[in-house]
């Protein structure tokens, strides 16, 4: 089994120290050590998987450097790529911290929930409990949108992000507050609306799309129709 050289742990340790400074300013999150300090990537000895894991580690290093400079969005993109390449659930913890600092509590809760589902049983009890407390605090700042439409496979956008949807709707965890929702599909008129959710609120919403007229559709319209 391939093991990353000692210098990579030293690099992580330097960035982790900065991470603890960040965490210490956010209440109970100071209790939560970043797990990659204890979980090195361990790819097979050779083959495509090893290359993917090496690329994942390179993305992680770039993300660490960006985080140290305060460039949070690019750092998050690099950590997301590292997670996509490595499938290492430990990275979800670090992704959650960045999402929370960026003010995206729903995405932070989603990442932290995935971390607990994948690694929770193997975590020390104190860390698991601290992580659960952070997840509970994040969840208390979010709401749930139960969205349905009459068109299968419509693209759903929440603010500026595309939501993964199946069939005729989706259950979406969203940050509390005022949110913009858009639905679109080629051959149909785009519909966009605003809604507001309170923390902990579950709101049901049905948005039906109309067939495009006079050749107008989402594919040809320059701007969405606001309703």
N, C-alpha and C positions, 0 to 999 in steps of 0.2 A: 504494500500500500504506500502511495506517495504521501509524504509529509512536508508541509511548507517549511522553508528554512527559518531559523530562529529570528533572523532580521525582520521577517514579516510580523512576528509577534511583537517585536520591539516597536515597529511602526504603528501597529494597532494600539500598543500601550500608550504611546505619545498622544494619539488622537483620543483615546479613551479618557485620558486625564482631562482634556478639554471638554469631553462629554460630561464628566462628573461636575465640572464647574457649571455647565449649562443646567444639568439636572438639579444641582443644589439650589438653584434659584426658583424652583417650581414645586415647592412643598414636598408632598410624599413621593414625588418622582425621584427624589434623591436616593430613595431606598432601592432603586432599580438599576443594577449594574447591567451594562450592555453585554449580551451573551457571546458575541463573537470574540471576546477576549478569552473565552474558554473553549470555543468550537472552531478549530481550524478546518478549512475545506480539505477534504481527503479524497481526491479523485483516484481512479484506477491507475495502474502503472503506465498504461499507454492507450492510444486510441483517441477517437473523437471526443470522448467524454473528458479526457484529461485536458484537451485543448479548450473545451467549453469552460471547465473549472478554472483554468488559468486566465481566461478572459473575464470570468466572474470576479476573480481576485483583483485583476487590474481595474475593473469597474469599481470595486469596493475601495481600492486605494485612491482612485480619482475622486470618489464621493467623499472620502475622509478629508482630502485636501480642500475640496470645495466647502465642506462643512466648517473646517477650521477658518476659512476666509469669510464665513457668514453668507455664502451663496447657497441658500437652502434649496431652491427649486432645482438647480442643476445637480446638487448633491443627491436629492431625492430621485432624480431620473437615473443617476448612476447606480444607486442602491437598488432601484427597481430592476434595472438590467441585470445586476449581479444576482438578484433573487430569481429572475426568469431563467438565467443560465444555469444556476446551481441547484435550484429548488430547495435551498437550505432555509427551513422555517425560522432559524435563529435570526435571519435578517429582517423578519417581519417586526421584531421588537424595535430595531433601529429605524425602520420605515415609519412605525407608529410615532416615535418621538419627533421626527421631522414633520410629519403631518400635523401633529398637535401644535408644534411651534408655529406652523403656518396658519393655524386657526381652523383647520379642517378636522373637526372632532369626529364626524361620522367616518371619514376615511381612516383616521387614527384608531378608532374603536374597531373597525373591520380588520385592520392589520393586527392589532393587539389580540383580538379574539382568535384570529388564525394562529398566532404564536402560541396562545394557551392551548388551543385544541391539539396542535401538533406536538408541543413539547411540555405542556403542563404536567402530565404524570411523572416526567423525569426531572422536573425542577425541584430544588430544595423547597421545603414547605414555606419558609419565610419569603423567598422570592416569589413563589406562586401566589401567596396571599397578597403581597405588595402589588404584583401585577394585576391581580383581580380587583384590588381597590382602585387602581388607575383606570381599569376598564369600566368599572361601575361609575366612576366620576365622568368619564367621557360619554357613556351611554345616557347619563342624566341630562346631557346638553344636546341631545339629538332627538329627532322625531322619526316617524315611519310613514312613508307615503305608499299606499296601495293603489297602483295605477292600472286602469284597464282601458282598452281601446277596441275599435271594431275592425282593425286591420292587423292581420298577422304579420309579424316581422317588422313592424314600424320601428324607426330609429328614435330612441328616447334620449334627450339631452337634459341634464340637470345643470343649470347655470352653463358652464362651458365644457362639461364633461359628458361623454357618451356613456349611457348606462347599459350594462349587459341585460338584455331582456329576452324572454322566451315566450313564444306563443302570442297571446293577446294582452300581455301586461307584465308588470314587475312589482316586486316588493322592494322599496328603496329606503335605506337608512339615510337620513339627511340631517344636516346641521339645522338646529332650531333657528327661526327667523324667516325673513322674506326670501323666497327662492323662485327662480324662473325655470319653467318646464316647457320644452318644445318637443313636438312629435312630427315626424315627417316620413314620407316614403315616395319614391318616384311614381308619378301618376296621380298623386293626391296633393291637396293643398296642405301646406304646413300650418300647424296651429301652435301658438305660443301663449302662455298665460302665466300670471304670477299668483303665488299662494304664500301663506304664512303659517308656520307650524310652531306651536309652543313646545318647550322641552318636555319630552315624554309623551307627546300627543301622537296618535295614529289617525291619519286622515285618508279617507277613501275618495278617489277621483276617477271619473270616467271622461275620456276625451275621444270623441269620434271624429275621424277624418273624412272630409268630403272629396269626391272625385274632382280632379282638376278640370277646369273648363277653358275653352278657347286655347288649348295647347299649353296652358300654364300648369306647371307642376313644381315640385321641390327642386327638380333637376334644372329647370329653366328660370325660376324666379330668382331675382337678385337679392330680395329681402323676404323674410318670412311674413306671413300675415298675422298680425297681432290681434288677439281676441280677448 
